[in-house]
Amino acid sequence: MGFKRYISKMFVSVAFDVLDFFMPPVAGTIYDLAGGVLGTIMWGKYGAMQFLELIDITDRIDAFVPMLTIAGLLSYKEIFE
């Protein structure tokens, strides 16, 4: 994949997680669902961890766990592909 593409995907992941911090409860659940789809497309099985944020329906706790960024960090091997 290469370093540039990995960094681009990490930038999108970090931006998505920062925006998740400011989502109101109802919109946050929809945002988490869209994030799960985005994460699965970008990071595969690690990105699907984003769907775990749907467990918190209040969207107050999951904002503090940057799941897409964590998925990106777990996918660091893509740099060498």
N, C-alpha and C positions, 0 to 999 in steps of 0.2 A: 504494500500500500504506500509506504513512504512517509517520511516525517511531516511534510507539508500537509498532506491530507489528514493525518492523525491530529495535528495541531488544529486544523480547521474544525474537525469534529469535536475536539475538546473545547474549543471556543464556543460552539453552539451549545454543548452540554452545560458549560458553566453559566452561560447567559440564560439558558432555560431554567436552571436551578435558582439563579438569582431572582428571576421573575416569579418563580413559584413561591418565594418568600412573601410576596406582596398580594397574592391572590385571595379574594374573599372566599368564604366557605363553599358556596354552591358552585361558583366559577372554578374554584380550586379542584373540585372533584372532576369536572370536565377537563380541566387542564392536565390533571394527573392521567386521565385516560388517554388524552392525546400524547402525553409524554411517554406513555407505555408503548404506543405505536411508533413514535419517533425513536425511542431508545432501542426497540427491537430492530428497526430498519438500520440504525447507525451502528449498534454494538452487538447485535445478535442476542444470544442467550443471556449475556450479562446485562444488556439493555432492558430485557424483559423484567428485570428486578424493579423497574419503575412502577410496574403494576402493583407492587406491594404497598405503594402509597395510597391506593384506593381503600385500604383497610381503615385508615383514619378519616372518617367522614367529616370531622370538624376542621380538618386541614390546618391545625395549629401545630401539631407535632411533626408531621412529615416535611414541613418546610425547613426544618433544621437538619434534615438528612438529605444531602445532595446526591440522590441516587444515580442520576445520569453521569455526574462527574466521577463517582465511584466506579460505575461501569466502564467509563473510559480509562480510568487508572488500571482496572483489572485487564483491560484489553491492550496493554502497552506492547504486546508482541506483534501487533499489526504494523508497527514501525518497520520491522525487519522483513516483512512479507513483500 
